[in-house]
Amino acid sequence: MIDSPDSSRAKGDPKGEAGLEEARLRQQAIGVKLRHMFDEVVNEPVPDEFLDILKRADAKASDDAA
């Protein structure tokens, strides 16, 4: 039988379990930081230039519809 990386976990190797737990903790930390960054971006104010572009687009759309 060929040993695969998963075979050590099947035998109850604590190193494999510790590695999985470490990977889970690392992924969880990354997820927390990503959510924090996303929340910061979502809560930033919209720049005035962008609001002006949206207003002009709305005005043009209403003129085209009439």
Gaussian input, Z-matrix of N, CA and C with variables (Angstrom, degrees):
# hf/3-21g

backbone

0 1
 N
 C     1     B1
 C     2     B2     1     A1
 N     3     B3     2     A2     1     D1
 C     4     B4     3     A3     2     D2
 C     5     B5     4     A4     3     D3
 N     6     B6     5     A5     4     D4
 C     7     B7     6     A6     5     D5
 C     8     B8     7     A7     6     D6
 N     9     B9     8     A8     7     D7
 C    10    B10     9     A9     8     D8
 C    11    B11    10    A10     9     D9
 N    12    B12    11    A11    10    D10
 C    13    B13    12    A12    11    D11
 C    14    B14    13    A13    12    D12
 N    15    B15    14    A14    13    D13
 C    16    B16    15    A15    14    D14
 C    17    B17    16    A16    15    D15
 N    18    B18    17    A17    16    D16
 C    19    B19    18    A18    17    D17
 C    20    B20    19    A19    18    D18
 N    21    B21    20    A20    19    D19
 C    22    B22    21    A21    20    D20
 C    23    B23    22    A22    21    D21
 N    24    B24    23    A23    22    D22
 C    25    B25    24    A24    23    D23
 C    26    B26    25    A25    24    D24
 N    27    B27    26    A26    25    D25
 C    28    B28    27    A27    26    D26
 C    29    B29    28    A28    27    D27
 N    30    B30    29    A29    28    D28
 C    31    B31    30    A30    29    D29
 C    32    B32    31    A31    30    D30
 N    33    B33    32    A32    31    D31
 C    34    B34    33    A33    32    D32
 C    35    B35    34    A34    33    D33
 N    36    B36    35    A35    34    D34
 C    37    B37    36    A36    35    D35
 C    38    B38    37    A37    36    D36
 N    39    B39    38    A38    37    D37
 C    40    B40    39    A39    38    D38
 C    41    B41    40    A40    39    D39
 N    42    B42    41    A41    40    D40
 C    43    B43    42    A42    41    D41
 C    44    B44    43    A43    42    D42
 N    45    B45    44    A44    43    D43
 C    46    B46    45    A45    44    D44
 C    47    B47    46    A46    45    D45
 N    48    B48    47    A47    46    D46
 C    49    B49    48    A48    47    D47
 C    50    B50    49    A49    48    D48
 N    51    B51    50    A50    49    D49
 C    52    B52    51    A51    50    D50
 C    53    B53    52    A52    51    D51
 N    54    B54    53    A53    52    D52
 C    55    B55    54    A54    53    D53
 C    56    B56    55    A55    54    D54
 N    57    B57    56    A56    55    D55
 C    58    B58    57    A57    56    D56
 C    59    B59    58    A58    57    D57
 N    60    B60    59    A59    58    D58
 C    61    B61    60    A60    59    D59
 C    62    B62    61    A61    60    D60
 N    63    B63    62    A62    61    D61
 C    64    B64    63    A63    62    D62
 C    65    B65    64    A64    63    D63
 N    66    B66    65    A65    64    D64
 C    67    B67    66    A66    65    D65
 C    68    B68    67    A67    66    D66
 N    69    B69    68    A68    67    D67
 C    70    B70    69    A69    68    D68
 C    71    B71    70    A70    69    D69
 N    72    B72    71    A71    70    D70
 C    73    B73    72    A72    71    D71
 C    74    B74    73    A73    72    D72
 N    75    B75    74    A74    73    D73
 C    76    B76    75    A75    74    D74
 C    77    B77    76    A76    75    D75
 N    78    B78    77    A77    76    D76
 C    79    B79    78    A78    77    D77
 C    80    B80    79    A79    78    D78
 N    81    B81    80    A80    79    D79
 C    82    B82    81    A81    80    D80
 C    83    B83    82    A82    81    D81
 N    84    B84    83    A83    82    D82
 C    85    B85    84    A84    83    D83
 C    86    B86    85    A85    84    D84
 N    87    B87    86    A86    85    D85
 C    88    B88    87    A87    86    D86
 C    89    B89    88    A88    87    D87
 N    90    B90    89    A89    88    D88
 C    91    B91    90    A90    89    D89
 C    92    B92    91    A91    90    D90
 N    93    B93    92    A92    91    D91
 C    94    B94    93    A93    92    D92
 C    95    B95    94    A94    93    D93
 N    96    B96    95    A95    94    D94
 C    97    B97    96    A96    95    D95
 C    98    B98    97    A97    96    D96
 N    99    B99    98    A98    97    D97
 C   100   B100    99    A99    98    D98
 C   101   B101   100   A100    99    D99
 N   102   B102   101   A101   100   D100
 C   103   B103   102   A102   101   D101
 C   104   B104   103   A103   102   D102
 N   105   B105   104   A104   103   D103
 C   106   B106   105   A105   104   D104
 C   107   B107   106   A106   105   D105
 N   108   B108   107   A107   106   D106
 C   109   B109   108   A108   107   D107
 C   110   B110   109   A109   108   D108
 N   111   B111   110   A110   109   D109
 C   112   B112   111   A111   110   D110
 C   113   B113   112   A112   111   D111
 N   114   B114   113   A113   112   D112
 C   115   B115   114   A114   113   D113
 C   116   B116   115   A115   114   D114
 N   117   B117   116   A116   115   D115
 C   118   B118   117   A117   116   D116
 C   119   B119   118   A118   117   D117
 N   120   B120   119   A119   118   D118
 C   121   B121   120   A120   119   D119
 C   122   B122   121   A121   120   D120
 N   123   B123   122   A122   121   D121
 C   124   B124   123   A123   122   D122
 C   125   B125   124   A124   123   D123
 N   126   B126   125   A125   124   D124
 C   127   B127   126   A126   125   D125
 C   128   B128   127   A127   126   D126
 N   129   B129   128   A128   127   D127
 C   130   B130   129   A129   128   D128
 C   131   B131   130   A130   129   D129
 N   132   B132   131   A131   130   D130
 C   133   B133   132   A132   131   D131
 C   134   B134   133   A133   132   D132
 N   135   B135   134   A134   133   D133
 C   136   B136   135   A135   134   D134
 C   137   B137   136   A136   135   D135
 N   138   B138   137   A137   136   D136
 C   139   B139   138   A138   137   D137
 C   140   B140   139   A139   138   D138
 N   141   B141   140   A140   139   D139
 C   142   B142   141   A141   140   D140
 C   143   B143   142   A142   141   D141
 N   144   B144   143   A143   142   D142
 C   145   B145   144   A144   143   D143
 C   146   B146   145   A145   144   D144
 N   147   B147   146   A146   145   D145
 C   148   B148   147   A147   146   D146
 C   149   B149   148   A148   147   D147
 N   150   B150   149   A149   148   D148
 C   151   B151   150   A150   149   D149
 C   152   B152   151   A151   150   D150
 N   153   B153   152   A152   151   D151
 C   154   B154   153   A153   152   D152
 C   155   B155   154   A154   153   D153
 N   156   B156   155   A155   154   D154
 C   157   B157   156   A156   155   D155
 C   158   B158   157   A157   156   D156
 N   159   B159   158   A158   157   D157
 C   160   B160   159   A159   158   D158
 C   161   B161   160   A160   159   D159
 N   162   B162   161   A161   160   D160
 C   163   B163   162   A162   161   D161
 C   164   B164   163   A163   162   D162
 N   165   B165   164   A164   163   D163
 C   166   B166   165   A165   164   D164
 C   167   B167   166   A166   165   D165
 N   168   B168   167   A167   166   D166
 C   169   B169   168   A168   167   D167
 C   170   B170   169   A169   168   D168
 N   171   B171   170   A170   169   D169
 C   172   B172   171   A171   170   D170
 C   173   B173   172   A172   171   D171
 N   174   B174   173   A173   172   D172
 C   175   B175   174   A174   173   D173
 C   176   B176   175   A175   174   D174
 N   177   B177   176   A176   175   D175
 C   178   B178   177   A177   176   D176
 C   179   B179   178   A178   177   D177
 N   180   B180   179   A179   178   D178
 C   181   B181   180   A180   179   D179
 C   182   B182   181   A181   180   D180
 N   183   B183   182   A182   181   D181
 C   184   B184   183   A183   182   D182
 C   185   B185   184   A184   183   D183
 N   186   B186   185   A185   184   D184
 C   187   B187   186   A186   185   D185
 C   188   B188   187   A187   186   D186
 N   189   B189   188   A188   187   D187
 C   190   B190   189   A189   188   D188
 C   191   B191   190   A190   189   D189
 N   192   B192   191   A191   190   D190
 C   193   B193   192   A192   191   D191
 C   194   B194   193   A193   192   D192
 N   195   B195   194   A194   193   D193
 C   196   B196   195   A195   194   D194
 C   197   B197   196   A196   195   D195

   B1=1.4424
   B2=1.5273
   B3=1.3094
   B4=1.4596
   B5=1.5269
   B6=1.3381
   B7=1.4689
   B8=1.5193
   B9=1.3114
   B10=1.4578
   B11=1.5193
   B12=1.3272
   B13=1.4626
   B14=1.5264
   B15=1.3320
   B16=1.4565
   B17=1.5190
   B18=1.3331
   B19=1.4623
   B20=1.5207
   B21=1.3455
   B22=1.4586
   B23=1.5231
   B24=1.3367
   B25=1.4560
   B26=1.5120
   B27=1.3045
   B28=1.4580
   B29=1.5191
   B30=1.3339
   B31=1.4617
   B32=1.5232
   B33=1.3352
   B34=1.4511
   B35=1.5116
   B36=1.3127
   B37=1.4528
   B38=1.5302
   B39=1.3258
   B40=1.4633
   B41=1.5214
   B42=1.3412
   B43=1.4635
   B44=1.5219
   B45=1.3271
   B46=1.4614
   B47=1.5149
   B48=1.3231
   B49=1.4585
   B50=1.5216
   B51=1.3142
   B52=1.4642
   B53=1.5230
   B54=1.3253
   B55=1.4695
   B56=1.5122
   B57=1.3239
   B58=1.4661
   B59=1.5237
   B60=1.3101
   B61=1.4687
   B62=1.5233
   B63=1.3241
   B64=1.4666
   B65=1.5291
   B66=1.3302
   B67=1.4680
   B68=1.5245
   B69=1.3318
   B70=1.4700
   B71=1.5264
   B72=1.3210
   B73=1.4602
   B74=1.5292
   B75=1.3269
   B76=1.4685
   B77=1.5313
   B78=1.3312
   B79=1.4663
   B80=1.5239
   B81=1.3210
   B82=1.4549
   B83=1.5295
   B84=1.3287
   B85=1.4647
   B86=1.5254
   B87=1.3156
   B88=1.4677
   B89=1.5246
   B90=1.3218
   B91=1.4682
   B92=1.5151
   B93=1.3209
   B94=1.4721
   B95=1.5210
   B96=1.3315
   B97=1.4681
   B98=1.5294
   B99=1.3259
   B100=1.4644
   B101=1.5226
   B102=1.3442
   B103=1.4629
   B104=1.5222
   B105=1.3297
   B106=1.4679
   B107=1.5296
   B108=1.3284
   B109=1.4681
   B110=1.5188
   B111=1.3268
   B112=1.4547
   B113=1.5228
   B114=1.3330
   B115=1.4643
   B116=1.5252
   B117=1.3350
   B118=1.4641
   B119=1.5230
   B120=1.3209
   B121=1.4717
   B122=1.5234
   B123=1.3243
   B124=1.4704
   B125=1.5246
   B126=1.3160
   B127=1.4581
   B128=1.5242
   B129=1.3299
   B130=1.4650
   B131=1.5251
   B132=1.3379
   B133=1.4681
   B134=1.5313
   B135=1.3274
   B136=1.4668
   B137=1.5297
   B138=1.3265
   B139=1.4699
   B140=1.5339
   B141=1.3403
   B142=1.4651
   B143=1.5253
   B144=1.3259
   B145=1.4665
   B146=1.5263
   B147=1.3065
   B148=1.4643
   B149=1.5252
   B150=1.3303
   B151=1.4624
   B152=1.5282
   B153=1.3452
   B154=1.4677
   B155=1.5292
   B156=1.3151
   B157=1.4673
   B158=1.5265
   B159=1.3250
   B160=1.4682
   B161=1.5280
   B162=1.3305
   B163=1.4683
   B164=1.5256
   B165=1.3444
   B166=1.4701
   B167=1.5273
   B168=1.3237
   B169=1.4655
   B170=1.5249
   B171=1.3304
   B172=1.4720
   B173=1.5263
   B174=1.3390
   B175=1.4658
   B176=1.5177
   B177=1.3317
   B178=1.4596
   B179=1.5189
   B180=1.3228
   B181=1.4661
   B182=1.5170
   B183=1.3322
   B184=1.4719
   B185=1.5280
   B186=1.3591
   B187=1.4675
   B188=1.5236
   B189=1.3318
   B190=1.4575
   B191=1.5291
   B192=1.3135
   B193=1.4688
   B194=1.5263
   B195=1.3279
   B196=1.4734
   B197=1.4960
   A1=108.82
   A2=116.95
   A3=121.93
   A4=108.33
   A5=115.12
   A6=118.54
   A7=109.25
   A8=115.32
   A9=120.89
   A10=107.84
   A11=117.85
   A12=119.63
   A13=112.25
   A14=117.41
   A15=120.40
   A16=112.48
   A17=117.77
   A18=119.72
   A19=111.58
   A20=118.13
   A21=119.84
   A22=110.67
   A23=116.73
   A24=119.38
   A25=110.56
   A26=116.72
   A27=120.02
   A28=111.01
   A29=117.50
   A30=121.66
   A31=111.78
   A32=117.78
   A33=120.70
   A34=113.41
   A35=117.53
   A36=122.04
   A37=109.36
   A38=118.69
   A39=120.44
   A40=113.15
   A41=117.81
   A42=119.50
   A43=110.59
   A44=117.39
   A45=120.94
   A46=111.41
   A47=116.60
   A48=120.75
   A49=110.77
   A50=116.79
   A51=120.50
   A52=110.37
   A53=116.31
   A54=119.98
   A55=111.79
   A56=116.21
   A57=119.75
   A58=110.60
   A59=116.79
   A60=120.34
   A61=110.54
   A62=116.36
   A63=120.52
   A64=110.36
   A65=117.05
   A66=120.75
   A67=110.33
   A68=116.84
   A69=120.00
   A70=111.09
   A71=116.64
   A72=120.62
   A73=110.96
   A74=116.03
   A75=120.29
   A76=110.56
   A77=116.66
   A78=120.32
   A79=110.87
   A80=116.86
   A81=120.50
   A82=110.41
   A83=117.47
   A84=121.10
   A85=110.87
   A86=116.74
   A87=120.29
   A88=109.70
   A89=116.76
   A90=120.70
   A91=112.34
   A92=116.81
   A93=120.90
   A94=110.08
   A95=116.06
   A96=119.39
   A97=111.64
   A98=117.65
   A99=120.32
   A100=111.41
   A101=116.74
   A102=119.29
   A103=111.18
   A104=116.68
   A105=121.07
   A106=110.62
   A107=116.37
   A108=120.29
   A109=111.05
   A110=117.79
   A111=121.70
   A112=110.13
   A113=117.04
   A114=120.54
   A115=111.57
   A116=116.87
   A117=119.95
   A118=110.98
   A119=116.76
   A120=120.79
   A121=110.37
   A122=117.33
   A123=121.37
   A124=110.76
   A125=117.11
   A126=120.77
   A127=114.18
   A128=117.38
   A129=119.53
   A130=109.32
   A131=116.95
   A132=119.28
   A133=110.73
   A134=115.46
   A135=120.69
   A136=107.48
   A137=118.06
   A138=120.39
   A139=111.75
   A140=115.87
   A141=121.22
   A142=111.71
   A143=117.52
   A144=120.40
   A145=110.69
   A146=116.10
   A147=120.05
   A148=110.33
   A149=117.40
   A150=120.57
   A151=110.60
   A152=116.62
   A153=120.22
   A154=110.73
   A155=117.31
   A156=121.16
   A157=110.17
   A158=117.30
   A159=120.73
   A160=111.36
   A161=117.27
   A162=120.91
   A163=110.37
   A164=116.67
   A165=119.86
   A166=111.40
   A167=116.64
   A168=119.96
   A169=110.86
   A170=116.73
   A171=120.02
   A172=111.29
   A173=116.22
   A174=120.42
   A175=110.48
   A176=117.09
   A177=120.72
   A178=110.74
   A179=117.36
   A180=121.13
   A181=110.65
   A182=117.08
   A183=119.18
   A184=111.06
   A185=118.31
   A186=121.85
   A187=111.02
   A188=117.09
   A189=121.35
   A190=111.43
   A191=117.11
   A192=121.58
   A193=111.05
   A194=118.09
   A195=121.29
   A196=112.41
   D1=139.86
   D2=179.79
   D3=-90.86
   D4=129.40
   D5=178.02
   D6=-76.78
   D7=129.60
   D8=175.31
   D9=-108.86
   D10=166.50
   D11=179.04
   D12=-58.39
   D13=-28.28
   D14=-179.19
   D15=-79.60
   D16=-18.09
   D17=-176.18
   D18=-67.13
   D19=-29.44
   D20=179.75
   D21=-68.36
   D22=-32.84
   D23=178.39
   D24=-70.58
   D25=-35.02
   D26=-179.60
   D27=-65.03
   D28=-28.74
   D29=179.45
   D30=-84.12
   D31=-2.04
   D32=-179.94
   D33=84.84
   D34=27.25
   D35=179.60
   D36=-67.08
   D37=118.22
   D38=-178.18
   D39=-64.54
   D40=-27.15
   D41=178.50
   D42=-64.41
   D43=-40.14
   D44=178.70
   D45=-65.20
   D46=-41.82
   D47=179.13
   D48=-67.79
   D49=-40.08
   D50=178.57
   D51=-65.26
   D52=-38.30
   D53=177.93
   D54=-64.63
   D55=-39.86
   D56=177.90
   D57=-65.73
   D58=-42.44
   D59=179.48
   D60=-64.05
   D61=-40.64
   D62=178.13
   D63=-63.19
   D64=-41.68
   D65=178.61
   D66=-64.11
   D67=-41.72
   D68=178.60
   D69=-62.34
   D70=-44.10
   D71=179.47
   D72=-63.61
   D73=-40.18
   D74=178.18
   D75=-63.48
   D76=-44.54
   D77=178.66
   D78=-63.63
   D79=-39.86
   D80=179.10
   D81=-63.43
   D82=-42.99
   D83=178.80
   D84=-63.26
   D85=-40.86
   D86=177.70
   D87=-63.07
   D88=-43.50
   D89=179.30
   D90=-61.16
   D91=-41.35
   D92=179.22
   D93=-63.22
   D94=-45.22
   D95=-179.94
   D96=-65.52
   D97=-39.70
   D98=178.56
   D99=-64.22
   D100=-42.11
   D101=178.00
   D102=-63.56
   D103=-39.12
   D104=177.99
   D105=-62.84
   D106=-45.98
   D107=178.68
   D108=-62.82
   D109=-42.29
   D110=179.58
   D111=-62.06
   D112=-45.08
   D113=179.19
   D114=-60.17
   D115=-39.25
   D116=178.02
   D117=-62.66
   D118=-44.24
   D119=-178.65
   D120=-65.95
   D121=-42.74
   D122=-178.83
   D123=-62.99
   D124=-34.97
   D125=-176.66
   D126=-87.04
   D127=-1.52
   D128=176.82
   D129=-70.57
   D130=146.01
   D131=177.40
   D132=-69.80
   D133=151.90
   D134=178.21
   D135=-78.67
   D136=130.33
   D137=179.76
   D138=-61.24
   D139=144.57
   D140=-178.78
   D141=-57.90
   D142=-37.91
   D143=-179.80
   D144=-61.19
   D145=-40.05
   D146=179.90
   D147=-68.74
   D148=-39.13
   D149=177.14
   D150=-62.42
   D151=-39.24
   D152=177.72
   D153=-62.90
   D154=-42.24
   D155=178.31
   D156=-61.59
   D157=-42.84
   D158=179.17
   D159=-64.74
   D160=-40.67
   D161=178.76
   D162=-63.03
   D163=-43.42
   D164=178.48
   D165=-64.07
   D166=-38.99
   D167=178.76
   D168=-66.14
   D169=-40.76
   D170=177.11
   D171=-63.79
   D172=-41.69
   D173=-179.89
   D174=-64.43
   D175=-41.40
   D176=179.28
   D177=-66.51
   D178=-39.57
   D179=179.95
   D180=-65.14
   D181=-39.38
   D182=179.73
   D183=-72.37
   D184=-32.60
   D185=175.43
   D186=-67.64
   D187=-39.82
   D188=179.67
   D189=-69.23
   D190=-31.14
   D191=-178.98
   D192=-74.74
   D193=-25.17
   D194=-176.91
   D195=-81.99

